[in-house]
């Protein structure tokens, strides 16, 4: 029996219950229902397991219930019901209790109430085991049930149809617990201090809190310049819309005021579906309602009535990023003695399909665990089967293509397996009680489009953190979807590459996909590139309170900020009751950006949240990465290997300094000539006059060329001032050309010569003296060419293998080659021109955390680090 499934039996049986009213004509849904029923039957035949979920007989109805009231001060200013369930009642994991003014209630009524929000049916429900013996603090004002005359408590549970048999049935027991004339006990509320509630009421979701209007700020003069720092659009749920679809996407206008600035009383922001010609040119297609006076904004955001979603099929509605891109946002201010005028330029929402590539000047010399990466919690839950019962399980309203376009680069993925009913493609996403229509092929199709049609080179991290109903062969079948796909197989990086290569190196080698999972240790036999999951249960705060979540995340930052591996912050609020996640996610939207940018910008790594289109987490990540770059410009250090000719042990002292991590690439020729390429494509030459002595800084700099050097995949040099550059993309057939230049020491570099093709096959290249050039292919084979100075390089010679074990390779004079393995050991070879390189010799261990390492003549190394 599959132990992974057994551990999730609670989810399975609830899913089955959710499908009780499934459309009989939906063959796919009916088949999945049958398979779930078989799983339930398998588990219920195990007495020890069934005891956790199923009552042997009718549940005991005589356990005591005490109803009291508790006053909550401002901003609530109301008395709320408190229900205390008797201690010691043998509740099961699947039990639910609900409060209603109706005497008779069926389980179908729970589903209908959850979907419609109809409080005439159900006022509130909770799983009693989740209360952990504490009183049930409801969000029900005392006046509400009394207006109906009575309040009933309904207990929903599973029991065996016949004691000792395997079948189960859902039961319900109910009792009256309150009459209109009842006098309630009063419970003290220690959180009320000086007429103000010091903590949020745990059962009242953010969307139902009384609105706190901003006070009008003091007016400022229009002569002080732009009053705002940033205008931007997000998506959210209109808090005035209490309909049946709390996950729907409404356009939200956000304003971030400039430091020291405040809006004037008449300043407003507005939304247009075109470029506005003046401050009133937005009254079109009903958008005249999409404006707001800035001083009246709550938390700097205005949730408009502009709906921004699309119906994909009969059961799926998701946010529409493409439509959001068409809107223009502008800020208007009343000029002195005149009409309103637009201040600054109208802003637009921008998709971020290439933000990592565009950020390479800031993140290129970093590693994945050294930058901020935005992520999505339960990324595949945008298409639940049961909309009503999935309120607290649906975590996204963008499909995978939308999340990729938004800029999300980490995806929390949870899969369940339906091999009997869907043998060709059995893998579906799920979250807790929510089954979905989302298949693994939806993710694969979106990724393929992202990498090909969108031509994005950005790195995507897929964290498969949960599996339901998987056996050994199922894991193998699942991971083979990636392993046997040529596009993904070539793009996948190993854990060692993800940890030790810079992002610039990963880009150069076409590594843009990283798969994680530690739930299946044996999966490495099927997918050797699998990394360790960073979605850990013990890093989930499991709280509905913002303050508690912030304290929890701050502690996680302290524990992990110096990690040399990927790690995550789960910025997620958990509903106290059966409420929508979007209400809690929306509470984080205005403040998550500030936490990341102002407090964690030097520390955070992967940050993921719910309903990612509602927050500007992607922009926050980009800001953090740029701030890190500005604060950490690296130094260049000089080392001497005195035994470079014989392979004697490596030793040396650091020498030299300068700010060098701002360059895309740095490499060296002979006699201390160092070359650097900036992100604007300029090539510079530095002359290290102290390269032999190591006694002073590198000072002399000469600009040589501005001919787009940042477009080359790799640039390297040999002795005598020979510079080589490879065009094209790694493993992109026909794109890899090899060019050569000769630097004679003048003030500019002459035009290059095309000398070879086919270099897309080599992931790394370097050169020694006397025209010897080396390339490492994807299989780890080392090839050698001899450049005689003609216009054609000639055929290579295979001289060694096993070079996939080295993260860095470079050379110095006279055919001496160095390799640094994934453990930091430095190896030495001497190429004498034969057909085999021979075995290497370990000459030292490189402990320093260098971004780039290269060499000039006579075993002199350079390393760049922060």
Secondary structure, DSSP 8 states (H G I E B T S, - for coil): --HHHHTTHHHHHHHHHHTTT--TT-HHHHHHHHHHHHHHHHHHTSHHHHTTT-BSSS------EEEEEEEETBTT-EEEEEEEE-TT----TT-EEEEES-S---HHHHHHHHHH--TTT-SEEE-GGGGTTS-EEEEEEHHHHHHHSEEEEEEEEEEESSTTSS-EEEEEEEEEEEETT---EEE--TTEETTEESS--TTS-GGGS------------GGG--SEEEEEEEEE--TT--SS-TT--EEEEEEEE-TT----TT-EEEEESS--SSTTTT--TTGGG-EEEGGG-BTTEEEEEEE-EEEEETTEEEE-HHHHTT-EEEEEEE-TTS-EEEEEEEEE----TTHHHHTHHHHTTS-GGGS-EEEETTTT-SSBS-TTTTTTT---SS-HHHHHHHT--EEEEEEEE-TTT-SSS-EEEEETTEEEEEEHHHHHHHHHHHHTTS-----EEEEEEEEES--HHHHHHHHHHHHT-HHHHHHB--HHHHHHS-HHHHHHTT--EEEE-SS-GGGGGT-TT-B-----GGG----S-HHHHHHHHHHHHHHHTT-SS--EEE-----SSS--HHHHHHHHHHHHHHIIIIISTTT--EEEESSGGGS-HHHHHHHHHHHHHHH---EEEEEE-TTTTTT-------------TTSSEEEE-STTEEEEE-TTS-EEEEE-TTTTT--S---EEEEEE-S-GGGSSEEEE-STTEEEEE-S-TT-TT--EEEEEE--SSSS----EEEEE-GGGEEEEEE-STTEEEEEETTS-EEEEE--SSS-----EEEE--GGGEEEEEE-STTEEEEEETTSEEEEEE--SSS-----EEEEE--S--SEEEE-GGGEEEEEE-
